[in-house]
Amino acid sequence: MLWKQVVVALPRRSGGKFLFLLRLVFKRLSWKSLLSIRSRQGFEHASISAVRDCFKTKSKWAPRSDVFASAGEKQMDDLKVQGLIVPETRRNFAGNALVLIVPAHPKIALKSFADLARPEIGRVAIGSPKAVPAGQYAEEALRNLKLWDALQPRLVLAENVRQVLDYVTRGEVDAEIVRASDMTEVHGQAAIAAQAPKGSDSPIRYPIAVVKQTGEGEGKESQRFIELVLSGAGQAILKKYGFLGS
């Protein structure tokens, strides 16, 4: 799944527009739904588009960014080291779970991650750990379960989660490892066989924080947006799309 860019224009005291730029690995619909309640919170407009690597250099995004949200803690940690976020505003706003999924009509029944070691299991798809956060969690779990080396000849590495999901819906692999929220894209075409055993992978948490160069008045609006995401209404929408609560 591609990084997502969400730009939210807010009223500003000066009469101009106040922009949020969020880096996400979430489904567009979940954020459209979350932002659909913005009118009750004073937000006027939102648009969503796909984008890659917009946060590699400060010069590209900092001048027009006010809130940073990430599908991984490492990205937020990197910005903290660079002094680009307000540390005290950082919060975890959602979580996820790593799951093993199979085609809707599997040729082989799987009930656990350990079943991947069975000789009759063919190809297993995951996101490339070099490019996909979900793939990094998958590698960690497989290593901790002592399955990584044994599965090497059978692993199919995809460049994004959408590609991973396509493999299983077309029946081209026997199983794949993704996040629970990814299942909303393949409803009826795949099924969850098992959740990663507790302790086999690091908790999947998604942080959000105010970007440091935001002005005082804008900082309050940025914080208000974060509070919206953390509110009961925001959390209910994210849970609807498979995310765990903060």
C-alpha positions in Angstrom: 0.0 0.0 0.0 1.3 3.4 -0.9 2.0 6.2 1.5 -1.1 8.5 1.6 -1.2 12.3 1.7 -4.1 14.0 3.3 -4.3 17.8 3.0 -6.9 19.5 5.3 -7.6 23.2 4.8 -8.7 24.9 7.9 -9.8 28.4 8.7 -7.0 30.6 10.0 -7.4 33.9 11.9 -5.5 35.7 9.1 -8.1 34.5 6.6 -5.7 32.2 4.8 -5.6 28.5 4.7 -4.1 26.2 7.3 -2.7 23.0 5.9 -2.2 19.6 7.5 0.1 17.1 5.7 -0.1 13.6 7.0 2.0 10.6 5.9 -0.1 7.5 6.2 -0.3 3.9 5.1 -4.0 3.7 5.6 -6.9 3.2 3.4 -8.3 6.3 1.8 -11.9 5.5 2.9 -11.0 5.4 6.6 -9.5 8.8 6.5 -12.3 10.2 4.3 -14.7 8.9 6.9 -12.6 10.3 9.7 -12.5 13.7 8.0 -16.2 13.6 7.1 -16.9 14.7 10.7 -14.6 17.7 10.2 -17.5 20.1 9.6 -18.7 19.7 13.1 -15.1 20.5 14.3 -14.6 23.6 12.1 -12.7 21.9 9.2 -13.8 23.2 5.8 -12.2 21.0 3.2 -10.1 17.9 2.7 -8.5 16.2 -0.3 -6.6 12.9 -0.5 -4.0 11.8 -3.0 -1.3 9.0 -3.2 2.3 10.1 -2.7 5.6 8.5 -2.1 8.7 9.6 -0.1 7.4 13.1 0.5 9.2 13.2 3.8 12.7 12.4 2.8 13.9 15.9 3.0 12.7 18.7 5.3 12.6 21.3 2.4 10.0 19.3 0.5 7.3 19.1 3.2 8.1 21.2 6.3 6.9 24.6 4.9 3.4 23.3 4.5 3.0 20.6 7.1 1.5 20.9 10.5 0.7 17.3 11.7 2.7 14.2 11.0 1.1 10.7 11.3 2.9 7.5 10.5 2.2 3.8 10.1 5.4 3.1 11.9 7.2 4.4 15.0 10.6 4.6 13.3 9.5 7.4 11.0 8.3 9.4 14.0 11.5 8.6 16.0 13.6 9.9 13.0 11.7 13.2 13.0 12.1 13.6 16.8 15.9 13.1 16.4 15.9 15.8 13.7 13.9 18.2 16.0 11.0 18.4 13.6 8.1 17.5 15.9 6.8 18.8 19.3 7.6 15.7 21.4 4.9 16.3 24.1 2.2 16.2 21.4 3.1 12.8 20.2 0.4 10.2 20.8 -0.4 6.7 19.5 -3.7 7.0 17.7 -4.2 3.5 16.4 -2.8 0.0 16.4 -3.0 -3.1 14.3 -2.4 -6.9 14.4 -0.3 -9.1 12.2 -2.4 -11.9 10.7 -2.0 -15.0 8.4 -4.6 -15.0 5.7 -5.6 -17.6 3.0 -7.8 -17.6 -0.1 -11.5 -17.7 0.5 -11.5 -21.3 -0.7 -8.0 -22.6 0.3 -6.5 -25.8 -1.1 -4.8 -26.4 2.3 -6.3 -25.6 5.7 -4.0 -23.5 7.9 -4.7 -22.8 11.6 -1.5 -21.2 12.8 1.8 -19.6 11.7 3.5 -22.8 12.6 1.5 -24.6 9.9 3.6 -22.6 7.3 6.4 -25.1 7.9 4.4 -28.0 6.6 5.9 -29.4 3.4 2.7 -29.2 1.4 2.5 -25.5 1.8 3.6 -23.8 -1.4 4.3 -20.0 -1.9 3.8 -17.5 1.0 3.5 -13.8 0.2 4.7 -10.9 2.4 5.6 -7.3 1.7 9.2 -6.7 1.0 10.8 -5.9 4.3 13.0 -3.3 2.5 9.9 -1.4 1.2 6.8 -2.3 3.2 6.3 -1.8 7.0 4.0 -4.8 7.1 6.8 -6.9 5.6 9.1 -5.8 8.3 6.7 -7.0 11.0 6.2 -10.2 9.0 10.0 -10.9 8.9 10.3 -10.2 12.6 7.5 -12.6 13.5 8.9 -15.3 11.2 12.4 -15.0 12.6 11.1 -15.2 16.2 9.1 -18.2 15.3 12.1 -19.9 13.7 10.4 -20.0 10.3 12.3 -17.3 8.3 15.1 -19.5 7.1 12.9 -22.5 6.3 10.5 -20.4 4.3 13.1 -18.5 2.1 12.6 -20.7 -1.0 8.8 -20.2 -0.8 8.6 -16.5 0.1 7.1 -14.1 -2.5 8.1 -10.5 -1.8 5.8 -7.8 -2.9 6.5 -4.1 -3.3 3.3 -3.0 -1.6 0.4 -4.5 0.4 -2.0 -4.2 -2.5 0.2 -6.6 -4.5 0.4 -9.0 -1.6 -3.4 -9.1 -1.4 -3.7 -9.6 -5.1 -1.7 -12.8 -4.8 -4.0 -14.4 -2.4 -7.3 -13.3 -4.0 -6.1 -14.7 -7.3 -5.1 -18.0 -5.6 -1.4 -17.6 -6.6 -0.2 -18.3 -3.1 -1.3 -20.6 -0.3 -1.0 -17.9 2.4 0.3 -14.4 3.1 1.0 -12.2 6.1 -0.5 -8.8 6.4 -2.1 -6.5 9.0 -5.6 -7.1 10.1 -6.9 -3.8 8.7 -5.7 -4.8 5.2 -8.5 -7.4 5.2 -11.1 -4.7 4.6 -9.8 -4.5 1.0 -10.4 -8.2 0.2 -13.7 -8.9 2.1 -15.1 -12.2 0.9 -12.1 -13.0 -1.2 -9.8 -14.1 1.7 -10.0 -15.2 5.3 -7.9 -14.8 8.4 -6.4 -18.2 9.4 -4.5 -17.0 12.5 -3.1 -14.0 14.3 0.6 -13.8 15.0 1.4 -15.4 18.4 1.8 -12.9 21.2 5.3 -11.7 21.5 6.4 -12.9 18.1 6.2 -9.3 16.6 6.6 -5.8 18.0 3.3 -4.1 18.8 2.0 -2.3 15.7 1.4 1.3 16.8 0.7 4.4 14.7 1.9 7.7 16.1 0.8 11.3 15.4 2.3 14.6 16.5 2.4 18.3 15.8 5.2 19.5 13.5 7.5 21.9 15.3 7.5 24.9 13.0 3.8 25.3 13.3 2.9 28.8 14.6 1.3 29.2 18.0 -2.3 29.6 16.8 -1.9 26.9 14.2 -0.3 24.6 16.8 -3.6 24.8 18.7 -5.5 23.8 15.6 -3.0 21.0 15.0 -3.6 19.7 18.5 -7.3 20.0 18.0 -7.1 17.8 14.9 -5.1 15.2 16.9 -7.7 15.3 19.6 -10.3 14.6 16.9 -8.4 11.6 15.8 -8.2 10.4 19.4 -11.9 11.1 20.1 -14.5 8.4 20.4 -15.9 9.4 17.0 -12.4 9.2 15.4 -11.5 5.9 17.1 -14.9 4.3 16.1 -14.2 5.1 12.4 -10.7 3.6 12.5 -12.0 0.5 14.3 -14.6 0.1 11.6 -11.8 -0.3 9.1 -9.9 -2.9 11.1 -7.6 -0.8 13.2 -7.2 -1.4 16.9 -7.9 1.4 19.4 -5.1 3.7 20.7 
